[in-house]
Amino acid sequence: MERLWAPWRMAYIEPSEQEKPAGCIFCALPARNEDTASLIVHRGRACFVILNAFPYNNGHLMVVPYRHAARLPDLNPEENAEMLRLASLMTEALGDVSHPDGYNIGMNLGAAAGAGIADHLHLHVVPRWNGDTNFMPVVGDVKVMPESLPDVYAKLTEALARRGITPQDREL
């Protein structure tokens, strides 16, 4: 079996006690009502969309229920439906601004499955381009991100606005 090592991810997986925010980050960020600073791109009734602060690719975002829930069976039908509806909407918005060739969409349920925040489930939407993997992460211990998070945030909110959807639009 071939093993790939990514030791720089340990700081994300196991931040020091002083770096860990108190409580759940997915509960705290929407409560702040500082969407731009928190990178919350859109708010629905039951879920919100936020850019991943530790993206695997440019435009990597997550759809998160407001309600703290760790397991899929804990979600109610409205949360389940809106999570998928928002993921669909965001693939359209990402397509408008970044023109990816495909997407990875999924959940890591539980720490053993790779969830960095295991107690509040979230759906990842990761844009992918043909050839987006290259030698830099392997040889240079570097992942090249061609755009900053604020630039991606601005493009996505503009793409949603062109579709008539505001960041606070709770009816889709």
N, C-alpha and C positions, 0 to 999 in steps of 0.2 A: 504494500500500500504506500502510495506517495503521500507525503505530508507537506503541507504549506504552512509556514509560520508567519504570523502577523503580530509580533510582540507589542507593537505600538497600540494595539486595540485594548491592552490590559488597563490602560488609564481610563478607558470608557467603561469596560466591564466591571472593574473594581476601583472606582475612585476612592481617594482617601476619605476618611470620616469628615474632615474639615471641608472637603469639596462637595459632599453629598447635601443636596437641599433637603430641608425637613419636609416630610410628607411626600405626597405624590406629585410629580412635576406635571402630569397630565390633568390633575385636578387644579393645581395652583395656577398654571399659565392662563387658562381662560378666565379665571376669577380676577386676574389683574386688570383686565380690560385695557391692555396695552398691546393690541394685536400686531402692530408693525414690529415693535421691539421683541415680542414673543414669537414672531414669524407665523402667526395664525393667519392663513390666507383667506379662509372662509369659515363662517359659522352657520350651521344648519340648526334645526330644532333639537335634534338628539345627538348630533355629532359635529365635530369641527375638523378642519383640515389645517395641518401645520407642517412647515418644512422641517425636515430632519436636520438637527444641528450637527450630526455626524453622518453626512450623506455618503452613500456608496457610489452615487453618480449625481451629476448635476440635475436638479429638479426632484430629487428623492424627497417624497412627502409621505405623510401618514394621515389616515382618517381615524379619528379617535372619538369614542362616545364620551359625552360629558360625565355620565354616571360611571363611577368607579366599579369596574367589573373585570375579573381575571379570567373568566371562562366563557366560551361561546354560549353555553346553555343559560348563562346569567343574563344575556341580552334579551330585551323584549322585542317583539316583531317590528316596532317602529325603528329601533336602533339598528337592527339587522338590515332592514330595507334601506335606511338612509345611508348606512355605511357603504353598501354596494352602489347606491345611486350617486353618492359623492365621489367614489372611486372612478365611476364611469365619467362623471363630469370633469374630473381632474385629468383623465387621460385625454379628453378633448382639449382642455386648456393647455396642457403640456404639448399636445400636438400642434396647437396654434403657435406657440412661442419657441419650441425647441425641435420640432420635427423628428422625434425619435423613430427608430425602425421597429421598436417593440417595447414591451413593458414586462417587468416582473411584478406581480401583485400577490401578496400573501401575508401570513401571520406567523410569528414564532410564538407558540403557546407554551409558556413555562421557561424557566431558566435553562433547563436541559436542552431545549430546542433552540436556544440562542437568543431568547428575549432579554434585552438589556433592562427593560422595565416590565417585569413578569406579572406584576399584580394589577396592571391596568392594560387590557388588551388594546391593540391598535393594528390597523391594516396598512401595510407598506405598499406604496406605489413607486416603483423605481424605473425611470425611463432608461431604455437601452438603445445603443446604436451599433450597427455592424462595425466590428473592429474596435469597440470601446475598451477592450482589454488590451494591454500592451506590455512592454518590458519594464516600464517605470516602477510599478509596485514591486516587481521581483528583483530587479537589478539595483534600483535606486532607493528602495524603501520609501517610495513617494507615490501618492495617488494624485494625478493632475486633475484639478477641478477648474474648468475654464471660466466659470462665472462665480461671483460672490453670492452669498445667500440674500443680501438685500436686493441685488439685481434680479435674481430669480423671483423673489417675492414681488417686486414691482411688475415684472412681466406677467406673472400669473394673475395678479389682481387686475391688471389692464385687460388681459384676455377674458377674464370673467366679466368685467364691465362691458366689453364689446358684445357679450352674450346677454347683456341686460341683468346680470347677477352681481349684486353688491356683496361686500364682505359680510354684511349682517343679514343677507337675504335668507329668511328662514323658510320660505316656501319655494320648493323647486318644481 
